[in-house]
Amino acid sequence: MSGVDEDVFSGSVSQQPVMVNTQPTGTMMYVQRSESPKIIGIMVMCYYGFTLVSFVFTVVGASLLAAFEPEITEEIGNELPILLLLLSSLLSLIPAVIGILGGYKMYNYELKGLWMVLGSIALGWVLGILNGALTSGYDAESAAMGAAFNGICGIFCASICGLIVCIPLFTGDHGME
C-alpha cells in the first residue's frame, strides 16, 4: 500500500473567521504641518493689500489734482496724461487680486495658491515692463529704455519674490495639498 491513502485529516471547520487584534509595529508619530505657508500667505496678502491701497490713493490724488489744480494738471498732462497714469494703476489691480486670492489659498495650505501667487508675480513683471514703455516718454528711444530698465530690474525683484513665495516647498512637511 502506498503512504498517500493512509493520511487522515481530522478536525472541524468553523464558519466564522477568527479575528486577531494586532498593533502596528513601530510607533505612530504625529507630524505637525509647517507654519511657513500660513506666514508667507499672510505676507503676500499684506503686500498686495498695499497695492490696492496705493491704487485708491492714486485715483483720489489724481482726481483731487484735476479738480483743484487744473494748471498743474495741464503741465503734467503735457508730459504724462492723467488717464495713462490711471490706466497703469488700474492694470496693477489684476495681479493684486490674483495675489490676494493666492495668498489666501496658501494660508489654507492649498498648493494652487502658491502657483497663483507666482503667476501674479510674473504678470506684475510683464505689466511693469509695459508701464515703463508707456510712461517713460513719447519717443521710441526713451520708451525702449524705460521698458528695458523695468524688465532688467524687475526680473531680479520677481525672482527674489518668487524664491520667498517658494519657501514652503523647501520645508520638510509643508502640508500643502
C-alpha positions as CSV (number, residue, x, y, z in Angstrom):
1,M,0.0,0.0,0.0
2,S,1.1,3.5,-0.6
3,G,1.5,6.1,2.1
4,V,-0.9,8.6,0.4
5,D,-4.0,6.6,1.2
6,E,-3.1,6.3,4.8
7,D,-3.2,10.1,5.7
8,V,-6.3,11.1,7.5
9,F,-7.3,14.6,8.4
10,S,-9.4,15.3,11.4
11,G,-11.0,18.4,13.0
12,S,-13.9,20.7,12.4
13,V,-14.4,23.6,10.1
14,S,-15.7,26.9,11.7
15,Q,-18.0,29.2,9.8
16,Q,-16.7,32.5,11.3
17,P,-13.1,33.6,10.7
18,V,-11.0,34.2,13.8
19,M,-10.2,37.9,14.2
20,V,-6.8,38.6,15.7
21,N,-6.1,42.0,17.3
22,T,-2.7,43.2,16.3
23,Q,-1.0,46.5,16.9
24,P,1.1,48.1,14.1
25,T,4.8,47.7,14.5
26,G,6.7,50.8,15.3
27,T,5.4,54.0,16.9
28,M,3.0,56.3,15.3
29,M,4.2,59.9,15.4
30,Y,2.0,62.9,14.7
31,V,3.9,65.2,12.3
32,Q,2.9,68.8,12.6
33,R,2.5,70.9,9.5
34,S,4.9,73.6,8.8
35,E,3.6,77.2,9.5
36,S,5.5,78.6,6.6
37,P,2.6,78.5,4.1
38,K,0.5,80.5,6.6
39,I,3.2,83.1,7.2
40,I,4.0,83.5,3.5
41,G,0.3,83.7,2.7
42,I,-0.3,86.5,5.2
43,M,2.8,88.4,3.9
44,V,1.5,88.0,0.3
45,M,-1.9,89.3,1.2
46,C,-0.4,92.3,3.1
47,Y,1.8,93.2,0.1
48,Y,-1.0,93.0,-2.4
49,G,-3.3,94.8,0.0
50,F,-0.8,97.7,0.0
51,T,-1.1,97.7,-3.8
52,L,-4.8,98.1,-3.5
53,V,-4.4,101.0,-1.1
54,S,-1.9,102.7,-3.4
55,F,-4.4,102.4,-6.3
56,V,-7.0,104.1,-4.2
57,F,-4.5,106.9,-3.3
58,T,-3.5,107.3,-6.9
59,V,-7.1,107.6,-8.1
60,V,-8.1,110.0,-5.3
61,G,-4.9,112.1,-5.7
62,A,-5.3,112.4,-9.5
63,S,-9.0,113.3,-9.1
64,L,-8.2,116.0,-6.5
65,L,-5.3,117.3,-8.5
66,A,-7.5,117.6,-11.6
67,A,-10.3,119.2,-9.6
68,F,-8.4,121.8,-7.6
69,E,-5.2,122.5,-9.6
70,P,-6.1,122.5,-13.3
71,E,-3.0,124.4,-14.3
72,I,-0.7,121.7,-12.7
73,T,-2.8,119.0,-14.4
74,E,-2.2,120.7,-17.7
75,E,1.6,120.8,-17.1
76,I,1.6,117.2,-16.1
77,G,-0.7,116.4,-18.9
78,N,1.9,117.6,-21.4
79,E,4.4,115.0,-20.1
80,L,2.1,112.2,-18.9
81,P,-1.7,112.2,-19.4
82,I,-3.6,111.6,-16.2
83,L,-5.7,108.9,-17.9
84,L,-2.5,107.0,-18.7
85,L,-1.5,107.2,-15.1
86,L,-4.9,105.9,-14.1
87,L,-4.8,103.1,-16.7
88,S,-1.4,101.9,-15.4
89,S,-2.7,101.9,-11.9
90,L,-5.8,100.1,-13.0
91,L,-3.7,97.4,-14.6
92,S,-1.9,96.9,-11.4
93,L,-5.1,95.7,-9.8
94,I,-5.1,92.4,-11.9
95,P,-2.0,90.9,-10.2
96,A,-3.1,92.3,-6.9
97,V,-6.4,90.5,-6.9
98,I,-4.8,87.3,-8.1
99,G,-2.1,87.6,-5.5
100,I,-4.6,88.2,-2.6
101,L,-6.6,85.1,-3.7
102,G,-3.4,83.1,-4.0
103,G,-2.2,84.3,-0.6
104,Y,-5.5,83.2,1.0
105,K,-5.2,79.8,-0.6
106,M,-1.6,79.5,0.6
107,Y,-2.9,80.4,4.1
108,N,-5.3,77.4,3.8
109,Y,-2.5,75.1,2.7
110,E,-3.6,74.8,-0.9
111,L,-0.8,74.4,-3.4
112,K,-2.8,76.1,-6.1
113,G,-2.4,79.3,-4.1
114,L,1.4,79.1,-4.5
115,W,1.0,78.9,-8.3
116,M,-1.4,81.7,-8.3
117,V,1.0,84.0,-6.4
118,L,3.9,83.0,-8.7
119,G,1.6,83.8,-11.7
120,S,0.7,87.2,-10.2
121,I,4.4,88.0,-9.7
122,A,5.1,87.1,-13.4
123,L,2.1,89.1,-14.5
124,G,3.3,92.1,-12.4
125,W,6.7,91.9,-14.0
126,V,5.2,92.0,-17.5
127,L,2.9,94.8,-16.6
128,G,5.9,96.7,-15.1
129,I,7.6,96.5,-18.5
130,L,4.5,97.7,-20.2
131,N,4.2,100.5,-17.7
132,G,7.8,101.5,-18.3
133,A,7.3,101.6,-22.0
134,L,4.1,103.7,-21.8
135,T,5.1,106.2,-19.1
136,S,8.7,106.9,-19.9
137,G,8.2,109.3,-22.9
138,Y,6.7,109.7,-26.3
139,D,9.8,108.9,-28.4
140,A,10.8,105.4,-29.2
141,E,14.2,105.6,-27.6
142,S,13.0,106.6,-24.1
143,A,10.2,104.1,-24.3
144,A,12.6,101.3,-25.1
145,M,15.0,102.4,-22.3
146,G,12.1,102.6,-19.8
147,A,10.9,99.1,-20.7
148,A,14.4,97.7,-20.7
149,F,15.1,99.2,-17.3
150,N,11.9,97.9,-15.8
151,G,12.5,94.5,-17.4
152,I,16.0,94.0,-16.2
153,C,15.5,95.4,-12.7
154,G,12.1,93.7,-12.4
155,I,13.5,90.2,-13.2
156,F,15.7,90.4,-10.2
157,C,12.9,91.6,-7.9
158,A,10.5,89.0,-9.3
159,S,13.0,86.1,-8.8
160,I,13.7,87.1,-5.2
161,C,9.9,87.4,-4.5
162,G,9.4,84.0,-6.3
163,L,12.0,82.4,-4.1
164,I,10.4,83.8,-0.9
165,V,7.0,82.5,-2.0
166,C,8.5,79.1,-2.7
167,I,9.9,78.8,0.9
168,P,7.1,76.4,2.0
169,L,8.2,73.9,-0.7
170,F,11.7,73.9,0.9
171,T,10.4,72.8,4.3
172,G,10.3,69.2,5.3
173,D,6.5,68.8,5.7
174,H,4.8,71.8,4.2
175,G,1.4,70.1,4.4
176,M,0.2,71.8,1.2
177,E,-2.4,69.8,-0.8
